[in-house]
Amino acid sequence: MMRSLLCFLVICVYSMSTLAKPRTLDRLILEINGKSYSQRQMEVYQALRTIAAGEPSDKGLPGPDTWSSAIDSFRVEMMIYINIENDAEKMEKLPVDSKAIRQVQEKLEALVATDDKWRDFHRRYSISDREVTEHLIRMFKVQAYLESRGRPATPGQGVSTGYRKIDVTESWFVTLFHATPHRLYDRARSYQVIEPLGG
């Protein structure tokens, strides 16, 4: 009797484990110049970028509707950042606006405090203050670079300094795009819900 019960329990546990949908903890979606980026990194960066650019807050949260444009904007900004990072002199000369960083951090805190979707996103991804700061430094280095190229800020949007959009048809960017090795990983263009550990 005990043996039959034990056998039945083992079969039940095995059946449940095979029927359970596997969790995607994270996945690599992009490689630029030998450096890989994960979906989680991109989603956190995109959320912060939405706040910095003064766009509607729901546009920053991951989802199938905004996925393709989010990947494209992330790839463009990371290509610029990697080229800045590879030039120590340029990296040092480009200032980071600490006021702009503080503004984005405060707006993120306000969204997490008042919006259930943002609170869930922040909790699920266990986003740390350090991670937010690191992403914003990258973002504002790119912004400083665009400013140094004479790219004007979009008036009335984003943080007090404005937010510069990138025109991917400009010759300097087309040259950079073709000179920088990059690729999207398989199925990167298909949106997947990821469930990081601790989420």
C-alpha positions as CSV (number, residue, x, y, z in Angstrom):
1,M,0.0,0.0,0.0
2,M,2.7,2.4,1.0
3,R,4.8,1.5,-2.0
4,S,1.8,2.2,-4.3
5,L,1.2,5.5,-2.7
6,L,4.8,6.5,-3.1
7,C,4.8,5.4,-6.7
8,F,1.7,7.5,-7.4
9,L,3.2,10.6,-5.8
10,V,6.4,10.2,-7.9
11,I,4.3,10.0,-11.1
12,C,2.3,13.1,-10.0
13,V,5.4,15.2,-9.3
14,Y,7.0,14.1,-12.6
15,S,3.8,14.8,-14.6
16,M,3.5,18.3,-13.0
17,S,7.1,19.1,-13.8
18,T,6.8,18.1,-17.4
19,L,3.6,20.1,-17.9
20,A,4.8,23.2,-16.2
21,K,5.8,25.9,-18.6
22,P,9.6,26.6,-18.4
23,R,10.5,30.1,-17.1
24,T,12.7,32.3,-19.2
25,L,14.9,33.9,-16.5
26,D,16.7,36.2,-19.1
27,R,18.1,35.9,-22.6
28,L,20.7,37.5,-24.7
29,I,19.2,39.6,-27.4
30,L,22.0,41.7,-28.9
31,E,25.8,41.7,-29.4
32,I,27.8,44.8,-30.2
33,N,31.5,44.7,-30.9
34,G,31.8,41.4,-28.9
35,K,29.8,42.6,-25.9
36,S,26.4,40.9,-25.3
37,Y,23.3,42.5,-23.8
38,S,20.4,40.7,-22.2
39,Q,16.7,41.4,-22.5
40,R,16.5,42.5,-18.8
41,Q,19.3,45.0,-19.3
42,M,17.5,46.4,-22.4
43,E,14.1,46.6,-20.6
44,V,15.5,48.5,-17.6
45,Y,17.4,50.9,-19.9
46,Q,14.3,51.4,-22.0
47,A,12.1,52.2,-19.0
48,L,14.6,54.8,-17.8
49,R,15.0,56.2,-21.3
50,T,11.2,56.7,-21.5
51,I,11.3,58.7,-18.3
52,A,14.3,60.8,-19.4
53,A,12.7,61.5,-22.8
54,G,9.4,62.6,-21.2
55,E,7.5,60.0,-23.1
56,P,4.2,58.4,-21.7
57,S,5.2,56.1,-18.9
58,D,3.5,53.0,-20.2
59,K,5.7,53.2,-23.3
60,G,8.7,52.3,-21.2
61,L,7.3,49.0,-19.8
62,P,8.1,45.9,-21.8
63,G,5.5,44.5,-24.2
64,P,4.9,43.2,-27.7
65,D,3.6,46.6,-29.0
66,T,6.8,48.6,-28.3
67,W,9.3,45.7,-28.5
68,S,10.7,46.2,-32.0
69,S,11.2,50.0,-31.6
70,A,12.7,49.4,-28.1
71,I,15.3,47.0,-29.5
72,D,16.2,49.4,-32.3
73,S,16.6,52.5,-30.0
74,F,18.7,50.4,-27.5
75,R,20.9,49.1,-30.2
76,V,21.5,52.6,-31.6
77,E,22.3,54.1,-28.2
78,M,24.6,51.2,-27.2
79,M,26.5,51.4,-30.5
80,I,27.2,55.1,-29.8
81,Y,28.1,54.4,-26.1
82,I,30.5,51.6,-27.0
83,N,32.3,53.9,-29.5
84,I,32.5,56.5,-26.7
85,E,33.7,53.9,-24.2
86,N,36.5,52.8,-26.6
87,D,38.0,56.3,-26.7
88,A,39.2,57.2,-23.2
89,E,39.8,60.8,-24.0
90,K,36.3,61.2,-25.4
91,M,34.8,59.4,-22.4
92,E,36.6,61.7,-20.0
93,K,35.6,64.9,-21.8
94,L,31.8,64.1,-22.1
95,P,30.1,65.4,-19.0
96,V,27.3,63.6,-17.2
97,D,24.5,65.9,-16.0
98,S,24.0,64.9,-12.3
99,K,20.9,67.0,-12.1
100,A,19.3,65.1,-15.0
101,I,20.2,61.8,-13.4
102,R,18.6,62.9,-10.2
103,Q,15.4,64.0,-12.0
104,V,15.0,60.6,-13.7
105,Q,15.7,58.8,-10.4
106,E,13.0,60.9,-8.7
107,K,10.5,60.3,-11.5
108,L,11.2,56.5,-11.3
109,E,10.6,56.6,-7.5
110,A,7.3,58.4,-8.0
111,L,6.1,56.0,-10.6
112,V,7.0,53.0,-8.5
113,A,5.2,54.6,-5.5
114,T,2.0,55.4,-7.5
115,D,1.7,53.0,-10.5
116,D,1.1,49.3,-9.9
117,K,2.6,48.2,-13.2
118,W,5.8,50.1,-12.6
119,R,5.9,48.8,-9.0
120,D,5.6,45.2,-10.3
121,F,8.3,45.8,-13.0
122,H,10.7,47.3,-10.4
123,R,10.1,44.5,-7.9
124,R,10.2,41.6,-10.4
125,Y,13.5,42.8,-11.8
126,S,14.9,43.7,-8.4
127,I,16.3,47.0,-9.8
128,S,18.9,48.5,-7.6
129,D,19.8,52.2,-7.3
130,R,23.3,51.4,-8.5
131,E,22.0,49.7,-11.7
132,V,19.8,52.8,-12.3
133,T,22.7,55.1,-11.9
134,E,24.9,53.0,-14.3
135,H,22.3,53.0,-17.0
136,L,21.7,56.7,-16.6
137,I,25.4,57.5,-16.9
138,R,25.5,55.6,-20.2
139,M,22.4,57.3,-21.4
140,F,23.6,60.8,-20.6
141,K,27.1,60.1,-22.0
142,V,25.3,59.4,-25.3
143,Q,23.3,62.6,-24.8
144,A,26.4,64.6,-24.2
145,Y,28.0,63.1,-27.3
146,L,24.9,64.1,-29.4
147,E,25.1,67.6,-27.9
148,S,28.8,67.8,-28.9
149,R,27.8,67.0,-32.4
150,G,25.4,70.0,-32.4
151,R,22.3,67.8,-32.1
152,P,19.6,70.0,-30.5
153,A,17.4,68.9,-27.6
154,T,13.7,68.3,-28.1
155,P,12.1,71.4,-26.6
156,G,9.6,70.9,-23.8
157,Q,10.2,67.2,-23.3
158,G,12.2,65.1,-20.9
159,V,14.5,66.3,-18.2
160,S,15.3,70.0,-17.8
161,T,18.2,69.8,-20.2
162,G,16.0,68.3,-22.9
163,Y,16.5,65.0,-24.6
164,R,18.2,64.6,-27.9
165,K,16.9,62.1,-30.4
166,I,19.1,60.3,-32.8
167,D,18.6,60.6,-36.6
168,V,19.9,57.2,-37.9
169,T,20.0,58.6,-41.4
170,E,22.8,61.2,-40.6
171,S,26.0,60.3,-42.3
172,W,28.1,60.1,-39.1
173,F,25.7,57.5,-37.7
174,V,25.5,55.5,-40.9
175,T,29.3,55.3,-40.9
176,L,29.4,54.3,-37.3
177,F,26.6,51.7,-37.8
178,H,28.5,50.0,-40.7
179,A,31.9,50.2,-38.9
180,T,30.6,48.6,-35.6
181,P,30.2,44.8,-35.6
182,H,26.7,43.9,-34.2
183,R,24.0,41.3,-34.5
184,L,20.7,40.4,-33.0
185,Y,20.5,37.0,-31.4
186,D,18.0,34.4,-32.8
187,R,14.4,35.3,-32.0
188,A,15.4,38.6,-30.4
189,R,12.7,40.4,-32.4
190,S,10.0,38.2,-30.8
191,Y,8.9,39.5,-27.5
192,Q,9.1,37.1,-24.5
193,V,8.1,37.6,-20.9
194,I,11.1,37.0,-18.7
195,E,10.8,36.1,-15.0
196,P,14.1,36.7,-13.3
197,L,14.9,34.9,-10.1
198,G,13.6,36.7,-7.1
199,G,10.8,38.1,-9.3
